[in-house]
Amino acid sequence: MITTIIFDIGNVLAGFTWKEHYESFGYDEQMVERIAKATVKNPDWNEFDRGAMSEEEIVQAFVKADPEIEEDIWKVLQNVSTMIKRLDYAIPWIQELKSKGYRVLYLSNFSNKAETDCAHALDFIPYTDGGILSYREKVVKPMPEIYQMLIDRYDLVPEECVFMDDTVVNLTGAEKFGIHTIHFRDREQAIEELRRLGVDA
């Protein structure tokens, strides 16, 4: 029986994906992949997300990975805040699940800068029963420690939890702890899969 619903923030409750962000600047697929490799696919990205390096230090690390596109790297990182928005369904969905007796938590790699610049995209957080933002804990998905931290902090029974994320590798990390997972593509699809797990969604 599922008792706890765990949300990612990224493209699940706050409408944002890096790919869409890059494409918004008119970059073709090849350039999107090139910027992604220099930034979010760069091992140093985790240090940025964990708050272990300053914004200046991490951008320099990204530029070092691909010096020829320095201007593009700066551009996409400086405009992230304009792309993040809270999805209209976020608060009503959380309220509905809680009214039916489910515990609602969040587990996200949402960054320090994103929270600072886009508090309006996160105003659903007070409606939840808690959760973890990775940069505050200096650990990120899919590192095992972040899932264990969530389980320990909220005294969860993994088999009674379901975690929704739009990134498969993060789901694989949760599954190793016995947590049910849903690869989120849109709310309607997620509700269908929740119902298959016996959730009154």
N, C-alpha and C positions, 0 to 999 in steps of 0.2 A: 504494500500500500504506500502510495506517495503522500508524504506529509509536507515536503519542502520543495519550493520552486526557486531555482537559482538562475538569475539573469546575468548575462554579459551586458555591458553598456554599449560598446562600439556601435554595431549596426542593428542591435536588437531593441534597445530603448532610446538611444540617441542616434539619429540617422547619420551615419558617417562610415565611409570606407576609404582607405587610402587610394585604391584604384580609381574610384570616382573623383576623388580630390585631384589626383594627377591629371586625369582626363579633362577636368574643368578648365585647365590652362591651355587646352588644344593640343596636347602632346599626342603623338601617334603611339601605337602599341609598343614599338621598339623603345621609344624614349621613356614611356611609363615603366617598362621593365628595367631600364638602365637606372632611373632614379630610385626605383624600389630597391635595387641591389645595393645602391650607395647608402640608402637610409634604412628603411624598416627591415630589410633583409641582411643588413650589416650587423655582425655580432655586437658592435658597440651600441646598437639601438637599445638593448636590454639595460645597459648602464645608464642611458638617458631616461628610460622609463622608470628605473629604480631610483632615480635622483642621485646616482653615484657620481655623475659628471654634470657640470654646469651646461646650460644651453650653448654657450659659446664654445666650450671644449668639445661637445658632441658634434656640433655643426662642423667644426674644423676636422673632426675625425671622418665625417661623411664626405667632406670636400676632398680630403686626402685619398679617400677610396676612389674618387673619380674627379680629378681636378678640372677636367675640361667642361664639366657642367656645374661649376660652382654657383653661377648666377641662378640656374634653375633650382638647385638644392635650397638656396636661401629663399627663393621665391615661394616654393611650396611649403616650407616650414613656417614662414612668417604669416601665411594666410590660412593656417589650419582653423583658427577660431571662427572664420567667416563661414565655414562649411558645416559646423556641428550644430544640430538643432534637436530639441527634444521632440520625439514623435508624439502626435496628439493622443495616441492610444495608451501611452505609457502609464499615466496615473490611473485612469479608469480600469485598466487591466489589473494592475497591482491591487487596487481597492476591491475589485470583484473577487480575485483569488483569495484575498484575506477574509472577505466576508463569508466565504465558503469554508473557512477554517484552515487554509493553507498558510504555512510560514513562507515569507518571501524575502530572499536575500539577493545580494549582487556580488559578483566576482569579476573584476575587470582590470585590464591593463591600461585603462584610461589614464592619460599622463597628467603630471602636475600642471603643465602649461594649459592643457585642455580644460582642466577644472577651473583654473584661475581665470581664463579668458571666457569661458562658456558656462558660468554658473547656472544660467537659465536652462541649459540642456540637462542639468543634473537635479532639477528641483523635485524630481520624483523620489530622490533618496530618502527624505524624511518620512515618506509613506511606507517604506520597507521596514523589515525587522532587523536590518543591519547588513553587513557585508564587508568586503575587502576591496580597496583600491590599491593596486600593486605598488605604486610609487611610494605610498606611505609606509609600506612594509619592507621595501628594498628587496622585493622578490616578485617575479613575474610569471604568468602562464607561459609555457607549459611546465615550468619547474615544479617538481613534486611538492616542494615545501609549501607552495601557496594553497594547494588543495588540502594538505594536512592541517595547515593553519586554520582554514575555514571550518573543517570538521571539528577540530579541537576547540576552537573559540565558541562555536555555537552548539557543541555537543550533538553533532549530527550522526544519524545512522545512515551511512552512504546508500544502502539499498532502498531507503525511503526518500531519496532526493533525486531530482532531475535537473540537469544543468543545460541551459540553452546558450549556444555560441555560434557565430557564423564562421569560425575558423576551426577546421577539422583537427588540427594538431592539439588545440586546447581541449577538445572533447576527448581525444585519446588519453590525455593526461588525467582527466577526471575519471574516465572508465577504469583506469588502473586501480582506483580506490573503490571500485564497485558502484560508482554513481551512474545512474541512468543519464543518457545524453540525447539531445535533439540538435541536429545540424540546422540552424535557423536560416530560412530563406525569406519567409514573410510570416506575418502573424497568423494568417489563415492556415498555412501549412503547419505551423507550430501547434496551433490549437488542435488540429487533427491528430497530430502525433501525441500530444498530451492526453487526449481522450483514449487513444490506444493503450496508454499506460494506466488508464483508470482514473485520470484526473478529471474532475468536473470543471472543465475549462470553458 
